[in-house]
Amino acid sequence: MEKIKIVTENRKARHDYFVEDTIEAGIALVGSEVKSLRLGRANLKDSYAEIKGREVFLRGMHIAPYEYSNRFNHDPLRARKLLLHKHEILKLASKVRERGYTLVPLKVYFKRGIAKVELALAKGKKSFDRRADIAERDAKRAIERAIKAKR
């Protein structure tokens, strides 16, 4: 079993999107970003990945500046290159070209000391889909409560 330290998760992504497929990618970071990530000072809210040519970039991810770094600290919202194999990028690019698909980061974590991001190939949910999910979750809770009360 590999030890994985989760830095941050994008819980809202599973609420806003239908997750079709996930893929693990490395992230090209500078030193102060890694130190800040190890302290858990990152946020995936409103972040997404985009494909430019044969490269994938993560945009909108906020990594707080490392407080003990000097004046050459990193830009908190800079675009970060994701490290994927060529065939993985081509597969994702063909799916994203289809209508409605987008690349959404689900979580950032350290695996064997290396920063990774779990990227999801997802389709946006409509508001009635979200309401159906909420109703289903509430029904499951009610059933569990009823079973627990009978014991």
Phi, psi and omega in degrees: 000126180277142179275123180238127177253111181282127180272308181206152179234151176255083184293329182291338182299316180290339177280324185267344186225153167272115181276115182271316185208151176234154180214145179263133180226148173279165179234133176277112184236160171264166187304315182292332177291319179297316180296320178293321177297319180298333176276357178079026185258066179220159181215130180261004183300132179063022179263156180205166176246145177226149181258123177237111183066242178246029179231153179242132180239141177263121182243147175085357177282127181259120172244116184299145178299142179286121189293336181265006179279163180274199185291348180267035180294162183279160173281123186300330185249020183294156177286131182246133181285135176263139184261107181227158174287155182304316182292329177291318179296317180296321178295315179295319181298320180293324178289320182293330178294334175294153184292129171094348180274145177215161178256119184236129176284132181265318178202157175242134183208167175254129179234117185054037177081003182248133180288130180229158174231137175267116185255134182248138170270113191227158175243137181295141177270148172274167183296326180289332175294318180296318179297321178296319178297317180295317179297319179296316179297318178296321179295318178298317178299317180296319178296315179298321178296318180295318178295318180295324181290329180289333183289000000 
